[in-house]
Amino acid sequence: MTKRHVGITDTTLRDGHQSLLATRMKIADMLPIVEEIDNMGFHSVEVWGGATFDSCMRFLNEDPWERLKTLKKGFKKTKTQMLLRSQNVVGYKHYADDVLEEFIKYSVANGMDIFRIFDALNDVRNMEKAMRVAKKEGGHVQATVVYTISPVHDFDFYMKMARELQEIGADSICLKDMAGILSPYISYEIIKGWKERLDIPVQLHAHYTSGMASMSYLKAIEAGVDAVDCAISTFALQTSQPAIETMVASLEQGPFETGLDLTKLSRIAEYIKEVRKNYTQFDSSSSSVDTNVLLYQVPGGMISNFVNQLKEQNALDKLPQVLAEVPRVREDFGFPPLVTPSSQIVGTQAAINIIVGQRYMFATDEVKNYMRGYYGRPPAPVNEEVRKKIIGDETPITVRPADLIEPEMSKARELVADYIQKPEDVVSAALFPQVAPEFLKQKLAASKS
């Protein structure tokens, strides 16, 4: 019997530690195991993007560009992959096109192969520029549909969006389930629908938060998915991805093969198990799954944020009310998927509503900008009464938000003029003007000493 190959993307060096160790893993702990990972035969290795760029400079005193360059030297056989938040790049707001273009150009130059590009609102207008630039620079564009549940996110929505992304020029499509709420049978339905309608490879990314992800992967594999995202067992489960070894062993018994060797994988797992001990202060591991996510669609990271916010206000007893308020706010906001930054926007407003005791009496600047259309087009129309409460009679914009942003690179160049050692430094400053100047200043001083 000829077995069908299923690719596995290893997320250990990006989403694994972002999910479980607050993105604190240092490059020094990655390098000793890179060669073994490279020799495994993975579909790709996710090593960059998401929160790693910010975390490198803010917490680890590492240059994110040097991390990419160094990892690329180690990964001679396996394609590198990153998570790109479309016009948000690797930050938390929309940036000008010139910042996006420079970022992608230098990402490819420093060794990035696959760009997984998503938009928090699934607004294709926000994704198009990133997709076109990555393609022009020679990167593989993996256009991504964020999975969420709402009256507007039905089967047709997922089919239509994927077709649109293929038409724009996606090289592959990914379904991204950031909250762990994709159930096995819906997974089968969407992937089967995509395989019947699309001419490009299809990948699935899910978090284990609710305990369903491995089952959803198996059903997606039966439906014809080309690759799935997993982390090594010692960085898997909880709010991370399903475990590589479990997936390999499960598939070997059926009509599929991954080409991965369990004995070799166990050596990587053992190494990561020891490394994890260095990060106990950031380790969010808990022994159980979090089924609250099935009721409220609130990803694990959001719940820990709520706990901190409510503790500060001496209102921890209000957590159940805040969790119940999230779906109501989300509906008022047009059902955005709860992923960065919309999860923070919706979550903070839900907490404010409950703490203040009156809905929408106060709103953050981010919430006001969301209602003004500065994050993009929500999946469904927002509640106009709520919008009026938040921004009064202002008329929201209808264009792509980045069309209204002036170029930002020259301002960033001025900001760090005295500390620039390479052109990428200017991109770092454009993305994180609060963090990059001090980081680059110290880096320059260290290079002179």
N, C-alpha and C positions, 0 to 999 in steps of 0.2 A: 504493500500500500504506500503510495506517495503521500507524504505528509505535507500539509501547507505550512509555510514559514510564517511565524508571527514575530515581528520585530519588538524589541524591548528597549525603551529609552531609560537610561539610568539617571534618576533625579537626585541621587545621594549628595552631590556636591553643590546643589542649589536649593531645590525645594525641600529636600530632606532636612537640611539643617535650618532652612528658613522656617519650616513648620514646627520643628521640635526644639531648636536651640536659639531662637530669636535671631537667626542669620549671623551667628557669631563665630562660625568656623573659620580658622585662619588658614592661609595658604600653606604655611609650614606643616599643618596637619594633613593637608591634601596630597602634597607632592610625593611622600613615600609610597602611596598606593596607586598613583596615576598609571604607572606602567602596567600593573596587573589589570586595572580596569580597561585600559586600552587594548589589552590582549584578549579580552573576554569575547568580543564579537557583538557588542551592543549596536542597536540601530543608530543611536546617537547618545551623547552625554550632555545633560543639561548642567552647565557650569557657571552661568553668568546671568545678569539681568534680574528682574524682580527687585527685591530689596537689597541685593548684594552690593550694588554700586554705592548706594548711600551708606550702608553699613561699613563697608571697607574704610571709607574716609572718616565717618563719624565716630566709630567705635574701635576699629582695629588698627588705625594708623597705617593703612595699606593703600597703595594706589590701585584702583580698580582696573585701570588699563594695563598695568604691569601684571596683575593677576591673570588677566585674559591671555596676555602674551606668553607668560610662563606656562600656563596650562596648555596652550596650543602647542608649545614645544614638546610637551609630554604626550599629548594625544596625536600620535603620528598616523594611526589607522582609523580612528573613530571620529565621526563628525561632531563638532561642538555645536551646542544649541543654547539659545538665550530666550528669555521672556521679555517682550517689548510691549509696553502699555500704549501702543500707537502714539497719539499726539502728546500723551503724558510721558513718553519716552521711558525713563526709569524713575520718574518723580511722581508727584501727587497733584499736578495741575497741568493745564495745556501749555506747551511751549511753542515758540514761533517756528515756522518751517525751516529757517536757517539752522536752528539748533538741532532739529530732528535730522536734517540732511548731513550735518557734520558728524553727529553721533553715529549714524549708520555707516558713513564712509570710513571713519576710524575703527569702528567695530569690525568691519570686514578686513581692513588693513592689518588689524592686530590678531586676526585669526578666527573670527566668528563665521560659522557656516550656515546654520539654520536660524531664522528669525521667526519665533512664534509670536504673532502679532494679534493682540486683542484690544477691544475697546469696552470699557466698563458698561456702557449703555447699549452695546451691540450696534452702535451708529456707524454704518459702513463709511460715511463721509469722513469720519475721524481716522479710519484705518487706511484709506486709499493712498494718501501721500506716503506713509511709511512703507506700504507694500511696493509702490512704484520705485521708491528710492532704493530699497533693499534689492529689488530685482535688477535695477540699473547697475548697482555696485557689484553684482555677481553673487548675492546671497540667495539661499533657498527661502522662499516665502511660505511659511506655514500660517495661513489665515485661520483665525480662531473664532468660534462661536461660543459665547459664554452661556452655559446651561443654567436655566432658572425655571421656576414654576410660577405661572400666573395665567389668568384668563387669556392674555394675548400671546403667551408663549406656547402655541400648540404645534402639532406636527408640521403644518404648513409653514409656520414661521421658520422652523429649522431648515426645511427644504429650500425655501425661497432665499434665505440669507446665504446658505452654502453655495447655491447656484450663482448668486450675485458675486460672491467672493471669487469663485472659479472664473467668472467672466472678466473680472478685473485683472486676473493673472496669477492667482494663487497656485503654487506648485504642489501644495498638499493642504488638507483641511483638518483642523483639530476641534473636537468637542471638549470644552473645558468646564469641568464640574468642580468649582472651587470650594463648595460647601459640603460636598459628599451627599447630595440629595438625589442623585440620578439612580432610579431603581432599575433592576435588571431588565425588566420587560420593556421599559421605555428606551433603555440603552439599545436593546436589540432592534426596536422599531426605527429609531433615528439612524443608527448605523446602516441597517439594511436599506433604508430609504436613500441614504447618501450613496451607498455602493451601487444602487440601481440607477441613480440619476447623474452621478459625477464621473469624470474621466481621470481623476487624480487620487493619489493615496489618501487614506483617512486614518487619523490617529485619535486616541481617547486619553484624556488626562482627568483623573478623579482623586479626590482626597478620601481617606478612609473614615473620616469623622463619625459617620452614622453607622459604620460597620457593613455598608452595602457594596463598597467599591469593587472588591474581588469578584463578587457575583455579577456585578454590572460588566466587569471586564470579560468574564467568561461568556456572557450572552453576546457582548459586542464581537468577540472573537468568532463565535458561532455565526454571527451576522456578516462576517467578512472583514472586520477591521484589520488594517495593515500593521499597526503598532500600538502598544499601550505603554504608559508611563509607570515605572515602579522604582522603589528605593531598596537598597540593600536591607535585609531584615532588621539589622540593628539600628537603622534610621527610618524604619517603616511604621505603618499603622498609626493609630491615634489620628492626629490631624495631618499626617504625612500621606504618602501613597501606599498601595498594597506592596507586599514584600516580593522581591524578584524571585527568591528561591521557591516560594510557595507556588508562584505562577508557573515557573519552569517545571516543577514536579507535577503540578496538576495537568499541564498540557501534554507532557510526555506520555501520559496514559491514553491519550486520544489521538485524533487524526491531525495533530499539530506538532510543530517543533520550533524551538527558539534558538537552537545552536549554542546554548549556554551550558556550561559544565558546573554541576552542583558542588563538586569538590573544590574547584577554583573559587567559586562564589563564597564558599564558607571561609576561605582565607581572608577575603575582603571584609566579610561580616565580622570576623574576629578582630581585625585591625580597627574597624570603625567602632566596635564595642569598647575598645581601650581608649580611643580618641574621645569618645563621648564623655568619659569620666572627667576630662579636662574642663567640661562646660556645665558642671552640675548646677551652678548658680543661675544658668539660663534655661535649664532643661525643664520643659513643660510637660514631661511625660506623665501620663496617668494610665492606670491599668484598664480603664473601661472606655467604651465608645460613648459618644454624646448624642443621645437620641433627641435631645431638645431641638437639634438642627432640623429634624423632620417636621416639627411643629411650627417653628418660627423662621426657618431658613437662615438662621444666624450662624455664620461660620465661627469655629472655635476661638479665633483671635478676637472676634467682636465681644464674646462673652467675657473674656479676661479684661478687655477695655472697660466694659460696663462695670465690672466689679471694682476696678480702680477708681473710675469716675464717681461711683456711688459711695465708696469708702470715704473719699475726699469730702463729700457733701454730708457725710454721716447718715446716709440713706440706703444702706445695703439691703435693708428689709424690703425696699421697693423693686428689687431685681425682677421678681415675677411680673410686676406691672410693666416694667420697661420692656421685657421680652414680649409681652402681649401687645405692647404699643408698636413694636417694630413693623409687623405686617400692615397695621393701619396707616402708618406714615408712608410705608412703601407704596401702598395703593394710592394715597394722596399724591405721591410723587411720580405716578405713571409706571409703577412696577419695574424699577431698575433692578438688574441683577445685583446681589450684594457682594461686590468684589471691589477692591481698591480702585478709585476713592469713593464710589457711591456707598459702600458699606459704612465708611466713617461718616458720610454726610447724613445718611438715614439714621444711623445709630445714635449720633450725637443729638439729633433733633428729638428722637424718641425719648432719650434720657432727660433732655431739657423739659419736654412736655410734662413728664411725670413729676420731676423734681419741683417745677414751678407750680404745677397743679392746674395750669390752663394751657390748652393746646395752642401752639404757635404764637404765644404772647411774645416770646423772644426767639430769634433765629440767628444762627451763626452767619458770618460772611459767605462761607461756602454754600450754605443752604440758599441764601439770597442769590448767589451767582448761578446755582443750579436752576432756580426758578426763572432767572433771566435768560437761560439757554446757553450759558457759557461752558457747560460740560458736554453739550450735544443734545440730540433729540431723544427724549425719553421713549421707551417702547410703546407706551400708551399715553393719551392726553393726561396732563396733571389735573388735579382738582382745582378748578378756577377760583373757588371761594378761598381755598387755602393759599393759592398763589397771591390773591389780592391782599390777604392778611399779611403775607410776608414781604411783598414788594410794591404794594399799593397799585397805582395805575400805570406803572412802568410797562412798556411793551417789550416782550421777550424777543431776542434775536431769532432769525430763522436761517441764517447762513451757518456754514461750518465755523465753529468758534475760532479756529486758528487763522481764518481770513481776517480777523480783526486785530491780530497780534502783530505789532511792529517787529522787525528783525531785532534779535537780542544778542547776537554774537559780539558786535563791536563794543557794547556796554560791558559784557563779560570780560573782554580783552582789557579794557581800561581797569576794571576792578582788580585784576591780578597781574597787571602789566609788569610789576617788579619781581614776580615769582614764576613767570612762565619758563619752563624748561623744555616743553614740547607742545605742539599744537593741541594735543588732546587735553591739556590742562585748561585751556579756554572753554572747552566743552564741559568739563567738570564744574567750572565756575558758573557757566550759564545754567546748568541744571540745579546746582546747590550753592547759591550765592552766600548763604549763611555759614556753610560748612567748609567749602573748598578753599577760600582765601587763607584761612589759618592753617589748614592742612598743607597747602602748597608752600606757605611761608616756612613752616617747620621742615618740610622736606628739602627745600633749598638750603636752609641753614645746616641740616644734617649732611648734605652732599659737600658742603664746603669745609666741614669740620674734620 
